[in-house]
Amino acid sequence: MPIPEPQFDDLYRELLLDHMRHPRNRGALENPTHRLDGVNPVCGDEVHIEVAVGDSEVRDIAFSGLGCSISQSSASMLTENVKGKKLQDIARLRDHFQAMLVDGADPAPDLGDLEAFQGVARFPVRVKCAMLPWKVLDEVIEGAAPAPQGDRQ
């Protein structure tokens, strides 16, 4: 017997809250190749992402920032889902994530736990919160300039 829809919503809500309370890959990298920042001026969310890219692959990734549970859990789940993947595969994942949130598309199989954000699509103002880390990572996917040398502020 299938589980009624509200229980799925509860499971997904718990997954997002777990990533907010216990973020994965939060912090800084010792030697990033890219440092990227994003801000949502409407709500004040901030996401800072550091990435170590080699051979068109994300070898390591970390994030920091402040914001709502959606932006911060999205950043945490992003880092888990892109580490060790080729940039072209990450671009496809980003496109599937965006299609689900913005276009209302059914979740693609490769989204895995990112499907938990499907309910966010019902709240257009919150879609920007979920997409913020992905928009920041776009610069790496599309070939951003390397991180400046020197001390990190």
C-alpha positions as CSV (number, residue, x, y, z in Angstrom):
1,M,0.0,0.0,0.0
2,P,1.5,3.4,-1.0
3,I,2.3,5.9,1.7
4,P,-0.1,8.9,1.5
5,E,1.4,12.1,0.1
6,P,1.6,14.1,3.5
7,Q,3.9,11.5,4.9
8,F,6.3,11.9,2.0
9,D,6.2,15.7,2.7
10,D,7.1,15.0,6.3
11,L,10.0,12.7,5.3
12,Y,11.3,15.3,2.9
13,R,10.9,18.1,5.5
14,E,13.0,16.0,7.9
15,L,15.7,15.5,5.3
16,L,15.9,19.3,4.7
17,L,16.0,20.0,8.4
18,D,18.7,17.4,9.0
19,H,20.9,19.1,6.4
20,M,20.2,22.5,8.0
21,R,21.0,21.2,11.5
22,H,23.9,19.0,10.4
23,P,25.3,20.6,7.2
24,R,27.6,18.4,5.2
25,N,30.8,19.9,3.8
26,R,30.4,23.2,5.7
27,G,33.7,25.1,6.1
28,A,36.6,26.1,3.9
29,L,39.0,24.2,1.6
30,E,42.7,24.4,2.0
31,N,43.5,24.9,-1.7
32,P,40.4,25.8,-3.7
33,T,40.6,26.5,-7.4
34,H,37.5,28.6,-7.2
35,R,35.8,30.8,-4.6
36,L,32.3,32.0,-5.4
37,D,29.7,34.0,-3.5
38,G,26.0,34.5,-4.0
39,V,23.4,36.7,-2.2
40,N,19.7,36.8,-2.5
41,P,19.0,40.4,-1.7
42,V,15.2,39.8,-1.3
43,C,15.7,37.6,1.8
44,G,19.3,38.1,2.7
45,D,20.5,34.5,2.1
46,E,24.3,34.2,1.5
47,V,26.2,31.3,0.2
48,H,29.9,31.1,-0.3
49,I,31.3,28.1,-2.1
50,E,34.9,26.9,-2.5
51,V,35.6,24.2,-5.1
52,A,38.7,22.3,-6.0
53,V,38.4,21.3,-9.7
54,G,40.8,19.1,-11.6
55,D,40.3,17.3,-14.9
56,S,36.8,18.8,-15.3
57,E,35.8,17.1,-12.1
58,V,34.8,18.6,-8.7
59,R,37.4,16.9,-6.5
60,D,36.3,18.7,-3.3
61,I,33.8,21.3,-2.3
62,A,32.8,23.2,0.8
63,F,30.3,26.0,1.6
64,S,29.6,28.6,4.2
65,G,27.0,31.3,4.6
66,L,23.9,32.4,6.4
67,G,20.3,32.1,5.5
68,C,17.0,30.2,5.6
69,S,16.8,26.5,6.1
70,I,16.1,26.0,2.3
71,S,19.2,27.9,1.1
72,Q,21.5,26.3,3.6
73,S,20.1,22.7,3.2
74,S,20.3,23.2,-0.6
75,A,23.9,24.1,-0.3
76,S,24.6,21.1,1.9
77,M,22.9,18.7,-0.4
78,L,24.5,20.3,-3.4
79,T,28.0,19.6,-2.0
80,E,27.1,16.0,-1.4
81,N,25.7,15.5,-4.8
82,V,28.5,17.1,-6.9
83,K,31.6,16.0,-5.1
84,G,33.5,13.6,-7.4
85,K,31.4,14.3,-10.4
86,K,32.3,15.7,-13.8
87,L,31.2,19.3,-14.6
88,Q,29.1,18.1,-17.5
89,D,27.2,15.7,-15.2
90,I,26.8,18.5,-12.6
91,A,25.3,20.7,-15.3
92,R,22.8,18.1,-16.2
93,L,21.9,17.6,-12.5
94,R,21.5,21.4,-12.1
95,D,19.2,21.5,-15.1
96,H,17.1,18.7,-13.7
97,F,16.9,20.4,-10.3
98,Q,15.9,23.7,-11.9
99,A,13.3,22.0,-14.2
100,M,11.7,20.5,-11.1
101,L,11.6,23.7,-9.2
102,V,11.0,26.3,-11.9
103,D,9.1,24.4,-14.6
104,G,7.2,21.9,-12.3
105,A,8.8,18.9,-14.1
106,D,8.7,15.5,-12.5
107,P,11.9,14.8,-10.6
108,A,14.5,13.1,-12.8
109,P,15.9,9.8,-11.4
110,D,19.4,11.3,-11.0
111,L,18.2,13.9,-8.5
112,G,18.0,11.3,-5.7
113,D,17.5,13.1,-2.3
114,L,17.3,16.4,-4.1
115,E,13.7,15.4,-4.9
116,A,13.0,16.6,-1.4
117,F,12.9,20.2,-2.7
118,Q,10.0,19.4,-5.1
119,G,7.5,20.9,-2.6
120,V,9.4,24.2,-2.7
121,A,8.1,24.7,-6.2
122,R,4.7,25.5,-4.7
123,F,6.3,28.7,-3.2
124,P,7.9,30.7,-6.0
125,V,9.6,33.1,-3.6
126,R,11.4,30.2,-2.0
127,V,12.6,28.7,-5.3
128,K,15.3,31.4,-5.3
129,C,16.4,30.2,-1.9
130,A,16.8,26.6,-3.1
131,M,18.5,27.7,-6.4
132,L,21.0,30.1,-4.9
133,P,23.8,27.6,-4.3
134,W,23.3,26.1,-7.8
135,K,23.4,29.6,-9.4
136,V,26.7,30.2,-7.5
137,L,28.1,26.9,-8.7
138,D,27.1,27.9,-12.3
139,E,30.3,29.9,-12.5
140,V,32.4,26.8,-12.0
141,I,30.3,24.7,-14.4
142,E,30.5,27.4,-17.0
143,G,34.3,27.9,-16.5
144,A,34.8,30.6,-13.9
145,A,38.2,32.2,-13.4
146,P,40.4,30.6,-10.7
147,A,40.3,31.9,-7.1
148,P,42.6,34.9,-6.4
149,Q,45.8,34.1,-4.6
150,G,46.4,35.3,-1.1
151,D,44.7,35.2,2.2
152,R,41.0,34.5,2.5
153,Q,38.9,37.1,4.2
